[in-house]
Amino acid sequence: MAEGNFVAVWEYMTTPLIVHNTTAILNNWGSQGWELVQIVQGPEGGLVAYLKRPAGDA
């Protein structure tokens, strides 16, 4: 690897989304440094958000 290059290390999290409260849920996680990656339908039919942030962030 060339000098000055680095590999980003991420941590990931999933959380269920309640349809009538989606904005508040995502804003809460966003204020803690989490970035939304995608929203998918979960196995039970509800929505699940996948989030990431650089490892070590508080």
PDBQT receptor file of N, H, CA, C and O in Angstrom, charges set to zero:
ATOM      1  N   MET A   1       0.847  -1.179   0.000  1.00  0.00    +0.000 N 
ATOM      2  CA  MET A   1       0.000   0.000   0.000  1.00  0.00    +0.000 C 
ATOM      3  C   MET A   1       0.892   1.240   0.000  1.00  0.00    +0.000 C 
ATOM      4  O   MET A   1       1.901   1.281   0.703  1.00  0.00    +0.000 OA
ATOM      5  N   ALA A   2       0.532   2.217  -0.762  1.00  0.00    +0.000 N 
ATOM      6  H   ALA A   2      -0.288   2.184  -1.334  1.00  0.00    +0.000 HD
ATOM      7  CA  ALA A   2       1.323   3.447  -0.850  1.00  0.00    +0.000 C 
ATOM      8  C   ALA A   2       1.195   4.249   0.444  1.00  0.00    +0.000 C 
ATOM      9  O   ALA A   2       0.186   4.160   1.142  1.00  0.00    +0.000 OA
ATOM     10  N   GLU A   3       2.224   5.028   0.752  1.00  0.00    +0.000 N 
ATOM     11  H   GLU A   3       3.044   5.100   0.185  1.00  0.00    +0.000 HD
ATOM     12  CA  GLU A   3       2.201   5.846   1.958  1.00  0.00    +0.000 C 
ATOM     13  C   GLU A   3       1.037   6.828   1.888  1.00  0.00    +0.000 C 
ATOM     14  O   GLU A   3       0.777   7.422   0.842  1.00  0.00    +0.000 OA
ATOM     15  N   GLY A   4       0.347   6.989   2.996  1.00  0.00    +0.000 N 
ATOM     16  H   GLY A   4       0.558   6.506   3.846  1.00  0.00    +0.000 HD
ATOM     17  CA  GLY A   4      -0.781   7.913   3.045  1.00  0.00    +0.000 C 
ATOM     18  C   GLY A   4      -2.124   7.254   2.760  1.00  0.00    +0.000 C 
ATOM     19  O   GLY A   4      -3.174   7.832   3.043  1.00  0.00    +0.000 OA
ATOM     20  N   ASN A   5      -2.095   6.056   2.207  1.00  0.00    +0.000 N 
ATOM     21  H   ASN A   5      -1.243   5.587   1.977  1.00  0.00    +0.000 HD
ATOM     22  CA  ASN A   5      -3.348   5.332   1.970  1.00  0.00    +0.000 C 
ATOM     23  C   ASN A   5      -3.755   4.606   3.247  1.00  0.00    +0.000 C 
ATOM     24  O   ASN A   5      -2.908   4.196   4.040  1.00  0.00    +0.000 OA
ATOM     25  N   PHE A   6      -5.045   4.457   3.430  1.00  0.00    +0.000 N 
ATOM     26  H   PHE A   6      -5.733   4.790   2.785  1.00  0.00    +0.000 HD
ATOM     27  CA  PHE A   6      -5.536   3.712   4.580  1.00  0.00    +0.000 C 
ATOM     28  C   PHE A   6      -6.793   2.962   4.175  1.00  0.00    +0.000 C 
ATOM     29  O   PHE A   6      -7.438   3.289   3.179  1.00  0.00    +0.000 OA
ATOM     30  N   VAL A   7      -7.121   1.971   4.947  1.00  0.00    +0.000 N 
ATOM     31  H   VAL A   7      -6.597   1.705   5.756  1.00  0.00    +0.000 HD
ATOM     32  CA  VAL A   7      -8.325   1.197   4.724  1.00  0.00    +0.000 C 
ATOM     33  C   VAL A   7      -9.341   1.606   5.781  1.00  0.00    +0.000 C 
ATOM     34  O   VAL A   7      -9.058   1.525   6.976  1.00  0.00    +0.000 OA
ATOM     35  N   ALA A   8     -10.505   2.038   5.357  1.00  0.00    +0.000 N 
ATOM     36  H   ALA A   8     -10.735   2.103   4.386  1.00  0.00    +0.000 HD
ATOM     37  CA  ALA A   8     -11.556   2.408   6.298  1.00  0.00    +0.000 C 
ATOM     38  C   ALA A   8     -12.074   1.142   6.975  1.00  0.00    +0.000 C 
ATOM     39  O   ALA A   8     -12.285   0.119   6.324  1.00  0.00    +0.000 OA
ATOM     40  N   VAL A   9     -12.273   1.225   8.273  1.00  0.00    +0.000 N 
ATOM     41  H   VAL A   9     -12.102   2.057   8.801  1.00  0.00    +0.000 HD
ATOM     42  CA  VAL A   9     -12.838   0.120   9.038  1.00  0.00    +0.000 C 
ATOM     43  C   VAL A   9     -14.207   0.579   9.535  1.00  0.00    +0.000 C 
ATOM     44  O   VAL A   9     -14.327   1.618  10.185  1.00  0.00    +0.000 OA
ATOM     45  N   TRP A  10     -15.225  -0.200   9.224  1.00  0.00    +0.000 N 
ATOM     46  H   TRP A  10     -15.128  -1.044   8.697  1.00  0.00    +0.000 HD
ATOM     47  CA  TRP A  10     -16.606   0.169   9.540  1.00  0.00    +0.000 C 
ATOM     48  C   TRP A  10     -17.190  -0.757  10.590  1.00  0.00    +0.000 C 
ATOM     49  O   TRP A  10     -16.778  -1.910  10.723  1.00  0.00    +0.000 OA
ATOM     50  N   GLU A  11     -18.148  -0.241  11.326  1.00  0.00    +0.000 N 
ATOM     51  H   GLU A  11     -18.482   0.695  11.217  1.00  0.00    +0.000 HD
ATOM     52  CA  GLU A  11     -19.011  -1.091  12.134  1.00  0.00    +0.000 C 
ATOM     53  C   GLU A  11     -20.421  -0.933  11.573  1.00  0.00    +0.000 C 
ATOM     54  O   GLU A  11     -20.782   0.120  11.047  1.00  0.00    +0.000 OA
ATOM     55  N   TYR A  12     -21.198  -1.984  11.694  1.00  0.00    +0.000 N 
ATOM     56  H   TYR A  12     -20.905  -2.839  12.121  1.00  0.00    +0.000 HD
ATOM     57  CA  TYR A  12     -22.533  -2.016  11.095  1.00  0.00    +0.000 C 
ATOM     58  C   TYR A  12     -23.583  -2.303  12.154  1.00  0.00    +0.000 C 
ATOM     59  O   TYR A  12     -23.294  -2.892  13.196  1.00  0.00    +0.000 OA
ATOM     60  N   MET A  13     -24.806  -1.878  11.871  1.00  0.00    +0.000 N 
ATOM     61  H   MET A  13     -25.041  -1.399  11.024  1.00  0.00    +0.000 HD
ATOM     62  CA  MET A  13     -25.901  -2.078  12.788  1.00  0.00    +0.000 C 
ATOM     63  C   MET A  13     -27.187  -2.205  11.990  1.00  0.00    +0.000 C 
ATOM     64  O   MET A  13     -27.347  -1.566  10.951  1.00  0.00    +0.000 OA
ATOM     65  N   THR A  14     -28.089  -3.020  12.472  1.00  0.00    +0.000 N 
ATOM     66  H   THR A  14     -27.959  -3.539  13.316  1.00  0.00    +0.000 HD
ATOM     67  CA  THR A  14     -29.422  -3.094  11.874  1.00  0.00    +0.000 C 
ATOM     68  C   THR A  14     -30.441  -2.711  12.935  1.00  0.00    +0.000 C 
ATOM     69  O   THR A  14     -30.244  -2.961  14.124  1.00  0.00    +0.000 OA
ATOM     70  N   THR A  15     -31.524  -2.107  12.492  1.00  0.00    +0.000 N 
ATOM     71  H   THR A  15     -31.685  -1.904  11.526  1.00  0.00    +0.000 HD
ATOM     72  CA  THR A  15     -32.589  -1.736  13.413  1.00  0.00    +0.000 C 
ATOM     73  C   THR A  15     -33.933  -1.827  12.693  1.00  0.00    +0.000 C 
ATOM     74  O   THR A  15     -34.032  -1.454  11.524  1.00  0.00    +0.000 OA
ATOM     75  N   PRO A  16     -34.960  -2.316  13.372  1.00  0.00    +0.000 N 
ATOM     76  CA  PRO A  16     -36.290  -2.317  12.764  1.00  0.00    +0.000 C 
ATOM     77  C   PRO A  16     -36.822  -0.890  12.679  1.00  0.00    +0.000 C 
ATOM     78  O   PRO A  16     -36.505  -0.054  13.524  1.00  0.00    +0.000 OA
ATOM     79  N   LEU A  17     -37.622  -0.617  11.669  1.00  0.00    +0.000 N 
ATOM     80  H   LEU A  17     -37.880  -1.297  10.982  1.00  0.00    +0.000 HD
ATOM     81  CA  LEU A  17     -38.231   0.705  11.513  1.00  0.00    +0.000 C 
ATOM     82  C   LEU A  17     -39.733   0.603  11.717  1.00  0.00    +0.000 C 
ATOM     83  O   LEU A  17     -40.398  -0.267  11.155  1.00  0.00    +0.000 OA
ATOM     84  N   ILE A  18     -40.245   1.496  12.521  1.00  0.00    +0.000 N 
ATOM     85  H   ILE A  18     -39.705   2.202  12.978  1.00  0.00    +0.000 HD
ATOM     86  CA  ILE A  18     -41.686   1.603  12.721  1.00  0.00    +0.000 C 
ATOM     87  C   ILE A  18     -42.175   2.648  11.728  1.00  0.00    +0.000 C 
ATOM     88  O   ILE A  18     -41.747   3.801  11.782  1.00  0.00    +0.000 OA
ATOM     89  N   VAL A  19     -43.061   2.261  10.829  1.00  0.00    +0.000 N 
ATOM     90  H   VAL A  19     -43.408   1.324  10.784  1.00  0.00    +0.000 HD
ATOM     91  CA  VAL A  19     -43.444   3.100   9.694  1.00  0.00    +0.000 C 
ATOM     92  C   VAL A  19     -43.877   4.503  10.108  1.00  0.00    +0.000 C 
ATOM     93  O   VAL A  19     -43.487   5.474   9.459  1.00  0.00    +0.000 OA
ATOM     94  N   HIS A  20     -44.661   4.638  11.153  1.00  0.00    +0.000 N 
ATOM     95  H   HIS A  20     -44.979   3.850  11.680  1.00  0.00    +0.000 HD
ATOM     96  CA  HIS A  20     -45.148   5.965  11.542  1.00  0.00    +0.000 C 
ATOM     97  C   HIS A  20     -44.097   6.792  12.282  1.00  0.00    +0.000 C 
ATOM     98  O   HIS A  20     -44.362   7.943  12.629  1.00  0.00    +0.000 OA
ATOM     99  N   ASN A  21     -42.902   6.229  12.532  1.00  0.00    +0.000 N 
ATOM    100  H   ASN A  21     -42.687   5.295  12.250  1.00  0.00    +0.000 HD
ATOM    101  CA  ASN A  21     -41.872   6.945  13.287  1.00  0.00    +0.000 C 
ATOM    102  C   ASN A  21     -40.495   6.848  12.619  1.00  0.00    +0.000 C 
ATOM    103  O   ASN A  21     -39.470   7.018  13.279  1.00  0.00    +0.000 OA
ATOM    104  N   THR A  22     -40.474   6.577  11.323  1.00  0.00    +0.000 N 
ATOM    105  H   THR A  22     -41.306   6.438  10.787  1.00  0.00    +0.000 HD
ATOM    106  CA  THR A  22     -39.222   6.341  10.599  1.00  0.00    +0.000 C 
ATOM    107  C   THR A  22     -38.255   7.513  10.699  1.00  0.00    +0.000 C 
ATOM    108  O   THR A  22     -37.075   7.303  10.977  1.00  0.00    +0.000 OA
ATOM    109  N   THR A  23     -38.715   8.731  10.484  1.00  0.00    +0.000 N 
ATOM    110  H   THR A  23     -39.674   8.902  10.258  1.00  0.00    +0.000 HD
ATOM    111  CA  THR A  23     -37.838   9.901  10.501  1.00  0.00    +0.000 C 
ATOM    112  C   THR A  23     -37.170  10.070  11.858  1.00  0.00    +0.000 C 
ATOM    113  O   THR A  23     -35.963  10.307  11.923  1.00  0.00    +0.000 OA
ATOM    114  N   ALA A  24     -37.918   9.955  12.922  1.00  0.00    +0.000 N 
ATOM    115  H   ALA A  24     -38.898   9.762  12.869  1.00  0.00    +0.000 HD
ATOM    116  CA  ALA A  24     -37.355  10.111  14.262  1.00  0.00    +0.000 C 
ATOM    117  C   ALA A  24     -36.315   9.029  14.550  1.00  0.00    +0.000 C 
ATOM    118  O   ALA A  24     -35.268   9.315  15.131  1.00  0.00    +0.000 OA
ATOM    119  N   ILE A  25     -36.593   7.803  14.152  1.00  0.00    +0.000 N 
ATOM    120  H   ILE A  25     -37.444   7.571  13.680  1.00  0.00    +0.000 HD
ATOM    121  CA  ILE A  25     -35.656   6.706  14.371  1.00  0.00    +0.000 C 
ATOM    122  C   ILE A  25     -34.359   6.952  13.619  1.00  0.00    +0.000 C 
ATOM    123  O   ILE A  25     -33.278   6.823  14.194  1.00  0.00    +0.000 OA
ATOM    124  N   LEU A  26     -34.448   7.306  12.341  1.00  0.00    +0.000 N 
ATOM    125  H   LEU A  26     -35.326   7.411  11.874  1.00  0.00    +0.000 HD
ATOM    126  CA  LEU A  26     -33.243   7.535  11.537  1.00  0.00    +0.000 C 
ATOM    127  C   LEU A  26     -32.478   8.764  12.011  1.00  0.00    +0.000 C 
ATOM    128  O   LEU A  26     -31.247   8.752  12.019  1.00  0.00    +0.000 OA
ATOM    129  N   ASN A  27     -33.184   9.832  12.408  1.00  0.00    +0.000 N 
ATOM    130  H   ASN A  27     -34.184   9.842  12.402  1.00  0.00    +0.000 HD
ATOM    131  CA  ASN A  27     -32.507  11.023  12.941  1.00  0.00    +0.000 C 
ATOM    132  C   ASN A  27     -31.772  10.702  14.237  1.00  0.00    +0.000 C 
ATOM    133  O   ASN A  27     -30.683  11.226  14.473  1.00  0.00    +0.000 OA
ATOM    134  N   ASN A  28     -32.350   9.850  15.077  1.00  0.00    +0.000 N 
ATOM    135  H   ASN A  28     -33.234   9.425  14.884  1.00  0.00    +0.000 HD
ATOM    136  CA  ASN A  28     -31.698   9.449  16.318  1.00  0.00    +0.000 C 
ATOM    137  C   ASN A  28     -30.380   8.733  16.025  1.00  0.00    +0.000 C 
ATOM    138  O   ASN A  28     -29.353   9.069  16.614  1.00  0.00    +0.000 OA
ATOM    139  N   TRP A  29     -30.397   7.759  15.128  1.00  0.00    +0.000 N 
ATOM    140  H   TRP A  29     -31.232   7.487  14.649  1.00  0.00    +0.000 HD
ATOM    141  CA  TRP A  29     -29.170   7.035  14.783  1.00  0.00    +0.000 C 
ATOM    142  C   TRP A  29     -28.185   7.953  14.067  1.00  0.00    +0.000 C 
ATOM    143  O   TRP A  29     -26.979   7.865  14.300  1.00  0.00    +0.000 OA
ATOM    144  N   GLY A  30     -28.680   8.830  13.201  1.00  0.00    +0.000 N 
ATOM    145  H   GLY A  30     -29.659   8.901  13.011  1.00  0.00    +0.000 HD
ATOM    146  CA  GLY A  30     -27.803   9.767  12.497  1.00  0.00    +0.000 C 
ATOM    147  C   GLY A  30     -27.076  10.702  13.451  1.00  0.00    +0.000 C 
ATOM    148  O   GLY A  30     -25.914  11.036  13.219  1.00  0.00    +0.000 OA
ATOM    149  N   SER A  31     -27.735  11.124  14.510  1.00  0.00    +0.000 N 
ATOM    150  H   SER A  31     -28.679  10.852  14.698  1.00  0.00    +0.000 HD
ATOM    151  CA  SER A  31     -27.102  12.012  15.494  1.00  0.00    +0.000 C 
ATOM    152  C   SER A  31     -25.996  11.303  16.264  1.00  0.00    +0.000 C 
ATOM    153  O   SER A  31     -25.173  11.955  16.908  1.00  0.00    +0.000 OA
ATOM    154  N   GLN A  32     -25.970   9.976  16.204  1.00  0.00    +0.000 N 
ATOM    155  H   GLN A  32     -26.638   9.447  15.681  1.00  0.00    +0.000 HD
ATOM    156  CA  GLN A  32     -24.933   9.184  16.860  1.00  0.00    +0.000 C 
ATOM    157  C   GLN A  32     -23.838   8.758  15.876  1.00  0.00    +0.000 C 
ATOM    158  O   GLN A  32     -22.982   7.934  16.197  1.00  0.00    +0.000 OA
ATOM    159  N   GLY A  33     -23.885   9.339  14.666  1.00  0.00    +0.000 N 
ATOM    160  H   GLY A  33     -24.581  10.008  14.405  1.00  0.00    +0.000 HD
ATOM    161  CA  GLY A  33     -22.832   9.075  13.688  1.00  0.00    +0.000 C 
ATOM    162  C   GLY A  33     -23.117   7.947  12.716  1.00  0.00    +0.000 C 
ATOM    163  O   GLY A  33     -22.260   7.612  11.898  1.00  0.00    +0.000 OA
ATOM    164  N   TRP A  34     -24.296   7.355  12.786  1.00  0.00    +0.000 N 
ATOM    165  H   TRP A  34     -24.991   7.627  13.450  1.00  0.00    +0.000 HD
ATOM    166  CA  TRP A  34     -24.641   6.250  11.888  1.00  0.00    +0.000 C 
ATOM    167  C   TRP A  34     -25.166   6.792  10.565  1.00  0.00    +0.000 C 
ATOM    168  O   TRP A  34     -25.949   7.741  10.541  1.00  0.00    +0.000 OA
ATOM    169  N   GLU A  35     -24.730   6.183   9.464  1.00  0.00    +0.000 N 
ATOM    170  H   GLU A  35     -24.093   5.412   9.483  1.00  0.00    +0.000 HD
ATOM    171  CA  GLU A  35     -25.168   6.546   8.112  1.00  0.00    +0.000 C 
ATOM    172  C   GLU A  35     -26.031   5.416   7.561  1.00  0.00    +0.000 C 
ATOM    173  O   GLU A  35     -25.654   4.246   7.626  1.00  0.00    +0.000 OA
ATOM    174  N   LEU A  36     -27.194   5.776   7.018  1.00  0.00    +0.000 N 
ATOM    175  H   LEU A  36     -27.500   6.727   6.966  1.00  0.00    +0.000 HD
ATOM    176  CA  LEU A  36     -28.093   4.784   6.433  1.00  0.00    +0.000 C 
ATOM    177  C   LEU A  36     -27.477   4.219   5.159  1.00  0.00    +0.000 C 
ATOM    178  O   LEU A  36     -27.042   4.965   4.282  1.00  0.00    +0.000 OA
ATOM    179  N   VAL A  37     -27.445   2.890   5.070  1.00  0.00    +0.000 N 
ATOM    180  H   VAL A  37     -27.798   2.284   5.783  1.00  0.00    +0.000 HD
ATOM    181  CA  VAL A  37     -26.940   2.207   3.883  1.00  0.00    +0.000 C 
ATOM    182  C   VAL A  37     -28.114   1.782   3.008  1.00  0.00    +0.000 C 
ATOM    183  O   VAL A  37     -28.129   2.042   1.804  1.00  0.00    +0.000 OA
ATOM    184  N   GLN A  38     -29.096   1.128   3.622  1.00  0.00    +0.000 N 
ATOM    185  H   GLN A  38     -29.085   0.917   4.599  1.00  0.00    +0.000 HD
ATOM    186  CA  GLN A  38     -30.282   0.718   2.869  1.00  0.00    +0.000 C 
ATOM    187  C   GLN A  38     -31.396   0.321   3.824  1.00  0.00    +0.000 C 
ATOM    188  O   GLN A  38     -31.173   0.064   5.007  1.00  0.00    +0.000 OA
ATOM    189  N   ILE A  39     -32.603   0.278   3.271  1.00  0.00    +0.000 N 
ATOM    190  H   ILE A  39     -32.785   0.486   2.310  1.00  0.00    +0.000 HD
ATOM    191  CA  ILE A  39     -33.772  -0.211   3.994  1.00  0.00    +0.000 C 
ATOM    192  C   ILE A  39     -34.330  -1.368   3.182  1.00  0.00    +0.000 C 
ATOM    193  O   ILE A  39     -34.543  -1.248   1.975  1.00  0.00    +0.000 OA
ATOM    194  N   VAL A  40     -34.567  -2.494   3.856  1.00  0.00    +0.000 N 
ATOM    195  H   VAL A  40     -34.394  -2.591   4.837  1.00  0.00    +0.000 HD
ATOM    196  CA  VAL A  40     -35.110  -3.673   3.182  1.00  0.00    +0.000 C 
ATOM    197  C   VAL A  40     -36.293  -4.204   3.974  1.00  0.00    +0.000 C 
ATOM    198  O   VAL A  40     -36.475  -3.879   5.147  1.00  0.00    +0.000 OA
ATOM    199  N   GLN A  41     -37.085  -5.020   3.314  1.00  0.00    +0.000 N 
ATOM    200  H   GLN A  41     -36.938  -5.284   2.361  1.00  0.00    +0.000 HD
ATOM    201  CA  GLN A  41     -38.177  -5.682   4.009  1.00  0.00    +0.000 C 
ATOM    202  C   GLN A  41     -37.611  -6.868   4.769  1.00  0.00    +0.000 C 
ATOM    203  O   GLN A  41     -36.908  -7.699   4.195  1.00  0.00    +0.000 OA
ATOM    204  N   GLY A  42     -37.914  -6.948   6.051  1.00  0.00    +0.000 N 
ATOM    205  H   GLY A  42     -38.486  -6.272   6.517  1.00  0.00    +0.000 HD
ATOM    206  CA  GLY A  42     -37.415  -8.019   6.895  1.00  0.00    +0.000 C 
ATOM    207  C   GLY A  42     -38.173  -9.315   6.671  1.00  0.00    +0.000 C 
ATOM    208  O   GLY A  42     -39.197  -9.329   5.987  1.00  0.00    +0.000 OA
ATOM    209  N   PRO A  43     -37.677 -10.399   7.244  1.00  0.00    +0.000 N 
ATOM    210  CA  PRO A  43     -38.305 -11.712   7.060  1.00  0.00    +0.000 C 
ATOM    211  C   PRO A  43     -39.721 -11.784   7.614  1.00  0.00    +0.000 C 
ATOM    212  O   PRO A  43     -40.529 -12.593   7.158  1.00  0.00    +0.000 OA
ATOM    213  N   GLU A  44     -40.021 -10.941   8.594  1.00  0.00    +0.000 N 
ATOM    214  H   GLU A  44     -39.364 -10.284   8.964  1.00  0.00    +0.000 HD
ATOM    215  CA  GLU A  44     -41.357 -10.931   9.196  1.00  0.00    +0.000 C 
ATOM    216  C   GLU A  44     -42.288  -9.948   8.479  1.00  0.00    +0.000 C 
ATOM    217  O   GLU A  44     -43.459  -9.830   8.840  1.00  0.00    +0.000 OA
ATOM    218  N   GLY A  45     -41.770  -9.239   7.460  1.00  0.00    +0.000 N 
ATOM    219  H   GLY A  45     -40.818  -9.335   7.167  1.00  0.00    +0.000 HD
ATOM    220  CA  GLY A  45     -42.586  -8.310   6.697  1.00  0.00    +0.000 C 
ATOM    221  C   GLY A  45     -42.387  -6.850   7.040  1.00  0.00    +0.000 C 
ATOM    222  O   GLY A  45     -42.811  -5.983   6.275  1.00  0.00    +0.000 OA
ATOM    223  N   GLY A  46     -41.747  -6.542   8.181  1.00  0.00    +0.000 N 
ATOM    224  H   GLY A  46     -41.403  -7.247   8.802  1.00  0.00    +0.000 HD
ATOM    225  CA  GLY A  46     -41.489  -5.155   8.550  1.00  0.00    +0.000 C 
ATOM    226  C   GLY A  46     -40.255  -4.625   7.832  1.00  0.00    +0.000 C 
ATOM    227  O   GLY A  46     -39.582  -5.353   7.101  1.00  0.00    +0.000 OA
ATOM    228  N   LEU A  47     -39.974  -3.352   8.051  1.00  0.00    +0.000 N 
ATOM    229  H   LEU A  47     -40.520  -2.761   8.644  1.00  0.00    +0.000 HD
ATOM    230  CA  LEU A  47     -38.802  -2.727   7.438  1.00  0.00    +0.000 C 
ATOM    231  C   LEU A  47     -37.606  -2.795   8.389  1.00  0.00    +0.000 C 
ATOM    232  O   LEU A  47     -37.750  -2.650   9.603  1.00  0.00    +0.000 OA
ATOM    233  N   VAL A  48     -36.426  -3.019   7.812  1.00  0.00    +0.000 N 
ATOM    234  H   VAL A  48     -36.309  -3.137   6.826  1.00  0.00    +0.000 HD
ATOM    235  CA  VAL A  48     -35.182  -3.071   8.577  1.00  0.00    +0.000 C 
ATOM    236  C   VAL A  48     -34.190  -2.111   7.934  1.00  0.00    +0.000 C 
ATOM    237  O   VAL A  48     -33.980  -2.141   6.721  1.00  0.00    +0.000 OA
ATOM    238  N   ALA A  49     -33.581  -1.257   8.760  1.00  0.00    +0.000 N 
ATOM    239  H   ALA A  49     -33.752  -1.233   9.745  1.00  0.00    +0.000 HD
ATOM    240  CA  ALA A  49     -32.566  -0.320   8.275  1.00  0.00    +0.000 C 
ATOM    241  C   ALA A  49     -31.185  -0.888   8.567  1.00  0.00    +0.000 C 
ATOM    242  O   ALA A  49     -30.930  -1.409   9.652  1.00  0.00    +0.000 OA
ATOM    243  N   TYR A  50     -30.299  -0.780   7.581  1.00  0.00    +0.000 N 
ATOM    244  H   TYR A  50     -30.506  -0.356   6.699  1.00  0.00    +0.000 HD
ATOM    245  CA  TYR A  50     -28.893  -1.160   7.735  1.00  0.00    +0.000 C 
ATOM    246  C   TYR A  50     -28.091   0.135   7.774  1.00  0.00    +0.000 C 
ATOM    247  O   TYR A  50     -28.207   0.969   6.877  1.00  0.00    +0.000 OA
ATOM    248  N   LEU A  51     -27.280   0.301   8.812  1.00  0.00    +0.000 N 
ATOM    249  H   LEU A  51     -27.186  -0.377   9.541  1.00  0.00    +0.000 HD
ATOM    250  CA  LEU A  51     -26.516   1.517   9.012  1.00  0.00    +0.000 C 
ATOM    251  C   LEU A  51     -25.035   1.181   9.202  1.00  0.00    +0.000 C 
ATOM    252  O   LEU A  51     -24.689   0.055   9.560  1.00  0.00    +0.000 OA
ATOM    253  N   LYS A  52     -24.155   2.174   8.959  1.00  0.00    +0.000 N 
ATOM    254  H   LYS A  52     -24.435   3.089   8.669  1.00  0.00    +0.000 HD
ATOM    255  CA  LYS A  52     -22.738   1.988   9.179  1.00  0.00    +0.000 C 
ATOM    256  C   LYS A  52     -22.143   3.285   9.710  1.00  0.00    +0.000 C 
ATOM    257  O   LYS A  52     -22.715   4.362   9.544  1.00  0.00    +0.000 OA
ATOM    258  N   ARG A  53     -20.981   3.162  10.354  1.00  0.00    +0.000 N 
ATOM    259  H   ARG A  53     -20.516   2.287  10.488  1.00  0.00    +0.000 HD
ATOM    260  CA  ARG A  53     -20.187   4.316  10.767  1.00  0.00    +0.000 C 
ATOM    261  C   ARG A  53     -18.745   3.844  10.915  1.00  0.00    +0.000 C 
ATOM    262  O   ARG A  53     -18.497   2.654  11.108  1.00  0.00    +0.000 OA
ATOM    263  N   PRO A  54     -17.804   4.762  10.826  1.00  0.00    +0.000 N 
ATOM    264  CA  PRO A  54     -16.414   4.370  11.029  1.00  0.00    +0.000 C 
ATOM    265  C   PRO A  54     -16.230   3.730  12.410  1.00  0.00    +0.000 C 
ATOM    266  O   PRO A  54     -16.740   4.250  13.402  1.00  0.00    +0.000 OA
ATOM    267  N   ALA A  55     -15.523   2.634  12.480  1.00  0.00    +0.000 N 
ATOM    268  H   ALA A  55     -15.109   2.211  11.674  1.00  0.00    +0.000 HD
ATOM    269  CA  ALA A  55     -15.297   1.943  13.747  1.00  0.00    +0.000 C 
ATOM    270  C   ALA A  55     -14.582   2.866  14.724  1.00  0.00    +0.000 C 
ATOM    271  O   ALA A  55     -13.666   3.598  14.349  1.00  0.00    +0.000 OA
ATOM    272  N   GLY A  56     -15.013   2.823  15.980  1.00  0.00    +0.000 N 
ATOM    273  H   GLY A  56     -15.757   2.228  16.284  1.00  0.00    +0.000 HD
ATOM    274  CA  GLY A  56     -14.394   3.645  16.998  1.00  0.00    +0.000 C 
ATOM    275  C   GLY A  56     -15.101   4.950  17.251  1.00  0.00    +0.000 C 
ATOM    276  O   GLY A  56     -14.774   5.632  18.222  1.00  0.00    +0.000 OA
ATOM    277  N   ASP A  57     -16.075   5.342  16.408  1.00  0.00    +0.000 N 
ATOM    278  H   ASP A  57     -16.341   4.787  15.619  1.00  0.00    +0.000 HD
ATOM    279  CA  ASP A  57     -16.837   6.576  16.634  1.00  0.00    +0.000 C 
ATOM    280  C   ASP A  57     -17.775   6.380  17.816  1.00  0.00    +0.000 C 
ATOM    281  O   ASP A  57     -18.274   5.279  18.045  1.00  0.00    +0.000 OA
ATOM    282  N   ALA A  58     -18.007   7.431  18.549  1.00  0.00    +0.000 N 
ATOM    283  H   ALA A  58     -17.601   8.326  18.362  1.00  0.00    +0.000 HD
ATOM    284  CA  ALA A  58     -18.942   7.351  19.692  1.00  0.00    +0.000 C 
ATOM    285  C   ALA A  58     -20.229   8.062  19.346  1.00  0.00    +0.000 C 
ATOM    286  O   ALA A  58     -21.146   8.113  20.165  1.00  0.00    +0.000 OA
TER     287      ALA A  58
